[in-house]
Amino acid sequence: MRVLVIEDDEEMAEAVANGLRRARMAVDLAFDGPSGLERALINDYDVIVLDRDLPGMHGDEICAELVAAGCRSRVLMLTAAGAMEDLVDGLGLGADDYLPKPFDFPVLVARIGALLRRAQPAIPPVLRVGDLVVDTAQRQAYRSDRQLDLAPKEFGVLELLLASQGRAVSAEELLERVWDEAADPFTTSVKITISRLRTKLGDPPIIETVAKSGYRIGE
């Protein structure tokens, strides 16, 4: 899962990003409205965590621009305002959910997970192929009822392969969806992560290499 956090309070933004990374998500940051909108339109994010009161461009305007551009990312709007009209305005302009500040971090993670399950195409709360189970809500994976000790990128790759329902996923797509914008496009990180993931998944092998296409997990 790849998330964009647009928040002008840099200390808060970094804290949120670090927490989401511990929850096995790839996170990019923007600290003002214009740079946040630019990142949202360039990259394919699953969820955008958007502060409503931003310098340079208001969160409501960003929502409207994303809708106009056909952006399919789900938007969770953060605000310090508690007025009902603010809630209605934000949702009316394209936000998918709304969370007032201050908030409990587990609530934020749960809301983001719920939005992911409403993404297009929808990702179910539990992904399962044979004896392999990935709980996307709890961010945990099991094989033959054995919990797998996966690093964040390993979990992200496994989640995306399972969610692709047998479709081959290219290394480029894995890099875009699981890593953040700082990833080197010429890195071997995807190949290394796949190798480590195969080792942790054990036998029989479940991740297939598809020539000139990428990787897949069959039915």
Legacy VTK file of the C-alpha trace (Angstrom):
# vtk DataFile Version 3.0
C-alpha trace
ASCII
DATASET POLYDATA
POINTS 219 float
0.000 0.000 0.000
1.350 3.431 -0.946
0.158 6.495 0.947
0.690 10.234 0.455
0.528 12.455 3.551
-0.064 16.153 2.820
0.416 18.037 6.092
2.102 21.397 6.710
3.054 20.585 10.316
6.319 18.835 9.470
6.779 17.274 12.905
3.295 15.782 12.797
3.710 14.673 9.191
6.964 12.847 9.989
5.388 11.185 13.029
2.427 9.991 10.968
4.721 8.761 8.181
6.945 6.844 10.607
3.914 5.215 12.194
2.454 4.201 8.849
5.798 2.773 7.759
5.839 0.651 10.913
2.403 -0.551 9.774
4.073 -1.763 6.542
2.997 1.048 4.251
5.094 3.041 1.775
4.725 6.755 2.537
5.547 9.971 0.695
5.264 13.427 2.270
4.289 16.892 1.059
4.208 19.962 3.287
2.028 22.349 1.269
-0.947 22.256 -1.064
0.706 22.736 -4.484
3.459 20.142 -3.963
0.915 17.712 -2.503
-1.368 18.055 -5.522
1.573 17.593 -7.888
2.625 14.348 -6.186
-0.968 13.096 -6.065
-1.400 13.594 -9.805
1.962 12.100 -10.793
2.037 8.983 -8.592
-0.452 6.161 -8.123
-1.372 6.327 -4.415
-3.849 4.015 -2.745
-4.761 6.574 -0.068
-4.055 10.289 0.368
-4.093 11.679 3.922
-4.918 15.342 3.354
-4.853 18.158 5.888
-7.680 20.582 5.132
-5.888 23.803 6.105
-2.749 23.936 3.956
-0.521 26.801 2.813
-0.596 27.590 -0.879
-3.740 25.636 -1.668
-6.682 24.641 0.524
-7.474 20.964 1.012
-10.959 21.440 -0.434
-9.434 22.793 -3.634
-7.043 19.835 -3.817
-9.998 17.444 -3.494
-11.824 19.196 -6.305
-8.727 19.094 -8.544
-8.220 15.387 -7.902
-11.829 14.598 -8.797
-11.600 16.700 -11.954
-8.432 14.859 -12.997
-10.076 11.456 -12.497
-7.708 10.481 -9.661
-8.720 7.129 -8.166
-6.852 7.537 -4.875
-9.007 7.483 -1.755
-8.816 10.684 0.302
-8.859 10.870 4.098
-9.187 14.513 5.131
-7.738 15.755 8.424
-8.996 18.922 10.039
-8.892 20.806 13.307
-12.389 22.122 12.629
-15.272 20.317 14.283
-18.184 22.055 12.597
-20.628 19.818 10.763
-20.617 22.127 7.739
-16.866 21.524 7.334
-17.476 17.786 7.298
-20.199 18.156 4.686
-18.068 20.461 2.539
-15.058 18.154 2.545
-17.046 15.031 1.710
-19.043 16.897 -0.922
-15.870 17.941 -2.728
-14.475 14.429 -3.041
-13.018 13.303 0.294
-13.877 9.688 1.136
-13.517 9.988 4.906
-12.927 12.646 7.528
-10.896 12.582 10.750
-10.770 15.516 13.201
-7.567 16.445 14.997
-6.342 15.383 17.454
-6.801 11.700 16.623
-5.595 8.370 17.996
-3.042 6.823 15.656
-4.672 3.331 15.623
-7.856 5.027 14.415
-5.934 6.630 11.539
-4.447 3.270 10.523
-7.878 1.621 10.690
-9.453 4.364 8.560
-6.692 4.076 5.958
-7.159 0.303 5.859
-10.905 0.742 5.371
-10.299 3.140 2.488
-7.920 0.666 0.866
-10.685 -1.920 0.882
-12.865 0.581 -0.986
-10.195 1.196 -3.648
-10.688 0.325 -7.307
-10.484 -2.588 -7.697
-11.545 -3.297 -4.126
-9.039 -5.132 -1.942
-10.818 -7.503 0.482
-9.893 -7.496 4.189
-8.428 -11.002 3.862
-6.514 -12.278 0.831
-6.172 -16.053 0.527
-4.575 -18.502 -1.888
-4.290 -22.085 -0.685
-2.679 -22.112 2.748
-1.425 -18.518 2.387
-3.489 -15.839 4.145
-2.841 -12.088 4.271
-4.909 -10.009 6.687
-4.838 -6.541 5.102
-6.585 -4.965 8.090
-4.196 -6.303 10.744
-1.203 -6.149 8.357
-0.250 -9.759 9.084
0.451 -12.805 6.915
0.236 -16.534 7.610
1.114 -19.747 5.801
-0.208 -23.058 7.104
-1.325 -21.115 10.210
2.284 -19.994 10.796
2.654 -16.234 11.167
5.252 -14.858 8.780
7.813 -12.362 10.035
7.824 -10.028 7.024
9.606 -6.721 6.566
7.382 -3.855 5.353
8.450 -4.149 1.694
8.059 -7.935 1.766
4.550 -7.566 3.112
3.726 -4.902 0.516
4.928 -7.075 -2.363
2.991 -10.083 -1.098
-0.159 -8.011 -0.613
0.016 -6.575 -4.130
0.692 -9.945 -5.770
-2.274 -11.523 -4.003
-4.554 -8.563 -4.729
-3.674 -8.870 -8.428
-5.559 -12.202 -8.530
-3.183 -14.127 -10.731
-2.141 -11.219 -12.953
1.602 -10.884 -13.524
2.922 -7.739 -11.823
6.012 -6.117 -13.296
9.021 -5.092 -11.234
8.300 -1.506 -12.273
4.770 -1.657 -10.878
5.968 -3.244 -7.647
8.572 -0.501 -7.258
5.955 2.195 -7.873
3.295 0.783 -5.564
5.360 -0.626 -2.668
8.369 1.696 -2.470
8.265 5.471 -1.995
9.329 8.216 -4.390
12.941 8.051 -3.174
13.385 4.588 -4.710
16.018 4.297 -7.433
14.298 3.065 -10.631
17.441 1.062 -11.484
17.673 -0.650 -8.108
17.629 -4.426 -7.611
15.468 -4.012 -4.492
12.452 -5.755 -6.054
14.479 -8.813 -7.080
16.122 -9.012 -3.647
12.794 -8.599 -1.837
11.165 -11.322 -3.957
14.056 -13.672 -3.135
13.744 -13.038 0.606
9.969 -13.377 0.443
10.225 -16.737 -1.303
12.543 -17.968 1.438
10.162 -16.884 4.185
7.129 -18.379 2.428
8.844 -21.755 2.232
7.749 -24.781 0.203
5.971 -25.470 -1.999
6.986 -22.326 -3.925
4.093 -19.963 -4.553
5.579 -16.924 -6.318
6.109 -17.535 -10.024
8.431 -15.591 -12.327
6.696 -14.800 -15.628
9.170 -14.179 -18.445
9.179 -10.542 -19.613
6.136 -9.800 -17.422
7.125 -9.928 -13.762
5.819 -12.024 -10.888
2.524 -13.658 -10.004
0.806 -15.810 -7.433
-1.536 -18.261 -9.142
-4.863 -19.527 -7.916
LINES 1 220
219 0 1 2 3 4 5 6 7 8 9 10 11 12 13 14 15 16 17 18 19 20 21 22 23 24 25 26 27 28 29 30 31 32 33 34 35 36 37 38 39 40 41 42 43 44 45 46 47 48 49 50 51 52 53 54 55 56 57 58 59 60 61 62 63 64 65 66 67 68 69 70 71 72 73 74 75 76 77 78 79 80 81 82 83 84 85 86 87 88 89 90 91 92 93 94 95 96 97 98 99 100 101 102 103 104 105 106 107 108 109 110 111 112 113 114 115 116 117 118 119 120 121 122 123 124 125 126 127 128 129 130 131 132 133 134 135 136 137 138 139 140 141 142 143 144 145 146 147 148 149 150 151 152 153 154 155 156 157 158 159 160 161 162 163 164 165 166 167 168 169 170 171 172 173 174 175 176 177 178 179 180 181 182 183 184 185 186 187 188 189 190 191 192 193 194 195 196 197 198 199 200 201 202 203 204 205 206 207 208 209 210 211 212 213 214 215 216 217 218
